[in-house]
C-alpha cells in the first residue's frame, strides 16, 4: 500500500501536495493563473503611468568637484537630493548615461572665485535621458539657485510660499492599501475559487473524490496554492512599486493574515459555486465589500469609521500601518485579533460548504 | 466459495422525498461481471455512488472488499476503480500526465503509462493533450485511468455509451480481461447485447427496486418460451410453425419434421434480456 492510501497526517499532507503540484503543473495552461502572475506588473505599469513611483525616488545628483566649491556643500545641505561625489568626469557621464544618476555636475577648479568675480565660468551639467522629467527640473532649479547664492546675487523677486490643502499623504501613498489588497485578492480569491469551480464544472472533482484523496484535502490544496501566490504577488507588487520599505517580518505577518482571510473567501466562493459563471457573479456582487476599505485611504476626508464595518478592514489597516507608518506588530495587535476571529468564522463556513459540496457532487 | 468483493444488504437511499434505491441486496464475487440493467433514473448510478463512498445509504449496509462503504476509508478507495459516464479527464493534460497524476494519488510512483495506453490503443497519442481527443479516445483513456491502480473492484457506469463499434468492442475486451485477472466488475448499462455478452450475472433494477439477479441463461430459460420454430418448404413457399415443448405431442411433431425432406431449419425461441426486463418491470430500458 502506497503512502497516499494511508490515513495518517503524513499521508494527508502528501496527498494535498500532490494536488498542489498538479495545479502548479496545470497553472501555466490556465488563463486565471497567468493573470495572477502578470497582474503585479500590470498594476505597476498603470500606476507609474498615472502617478509615477508610489514612493517617488529622490533626485540623484552626481558632482565632480575639481576644486572645493561651496556649491557642493550647499547641495549636501539640501534635503531631498541624493548627492554622489565623484572624482572622474568620465565616470560621472557613465553613471548618468546608465540612469544611476539623474544628473551630473562638473565644477572646475576655482569655480567659486570665478563666479564671484563675475567671470561667468563654464559649468557642465549632464542630464540622464531616462531620468524622470520632474527630477531633472528639481536638480536644475536647485543648482541654479545655489549658484546664485554663491555668486551673491539677489533674486529679482521675493517669493512667498503658501501651502494649500491639508497636510497628508500623497495619492501615491494612499494607494498602497489598494494595490496590496488587490494583489492579495487576485491570487487569494480568484485562484482557489476559479480552480474549484472549474474542477466541479468539468467533473474532475468527482474523479478525485473516488480516489484516496478527500474533498477536504483538495480544498486545502487549492487554498495553499492561492495563499502562497497571494503573499508572493503582494510582496512583488510592493517591491515593484518601491513600497517594500517596512520591516520584512511584521510586513510578512500582516500579509499572511490578509492572505489567509482572502483565501478563505476564495474557497467559500469556490465551494459554493456550481460553475465559473457563478464565481464571476459572486465576485462581481461582493468584490466591492472586499475592496471597500481601501477607498477610505484614498479619500481620507470620508468618515473613516465606515471602513471598520467591512471585515477586510481588519487586515487592510494593519498592512497600511506597517507599510506606510512603519508600525510594529504591537501597534496592530488588536486589529489582527479581530481579523483572526473573522478567519476562524470563515473556516467554519468553508468547512460547512465543503460538506455541502460533497453531497452536491454525488447528487447532481 | 471466496468472500464476495461487493456485498449489498438491503440498502436504501432517497433524494429528498424521492426514493432512488429501495432496499436492494446483491453480491459480486471476485472475477465476476455483474451487469446492472435498468433505464435512466432506475437507481444504477445512485447504487454505484453508495458503493464508492460518495453517498451514505439511508438504511442497510454495504461492504466493498470487506470495508463498510460508509467509513470513508482510503484503503477501500485505493482498491477500486471507477469509470464515470462523464468523461472527466484533465483536458489540458496529456494522456500520460493524466495517468501519472492519478497513479500518484494511489501512491504509485512509476505508473506503467505506456502499458496502459497500449491496452486501450492510445500509445501513439500519449503526449497529446486530451482536449484533442475524440469521444471514443477519451472513453478509452477513462478506462486506462480506471485501471491505473490495478483495482480489485471495478465500477463501470455506461462505459460504452455512445461509442462507435470498434471503441465499444475494445472496452468490452478490456472488461473481460480485468474479470479474468480476478477483478469484480459492476457494470451499469442499458445495452442488453453488451450485458448479455459480458455479464456472468445480470441484475434488473427499476424505480429503485431489484427485480431479478441471475445468469442471463437462467433468466432466458425461466422467462423465455419453451418452444421451437420449424421452417418447412411447401412448393415455392416457406411455412413456419411454432411447436410448444409443453404440448404432449411435441416429440412426435418434431420427429416428423426432422424426417421430412422439406425441413429447412429448426430453432429455439429464446427470450431476449430486454423482453424479460419488460415482462418483469412493465417498462423498457430506453429513457
Interface residues (C-beta under 8 A of the other chain):
Chain A: X1 X2 X3 X4 X5 X6 X7 X11 X15 X18 X22 X25 X26 X29 X30 X202 X203 X204 X206 X207 X208 X209 X210 X211 X212 X213 X214 X358 X361 X362 X363
Chain B: X15 X49 X52 X53 X54 X55 X72 X73 X74 X75 X77 X78 X80 X82 X84 X86 X88 X89 X90 X91 X92 X93 X97 X101 X102 X104 X105 X106 X107 X108 X109 X145
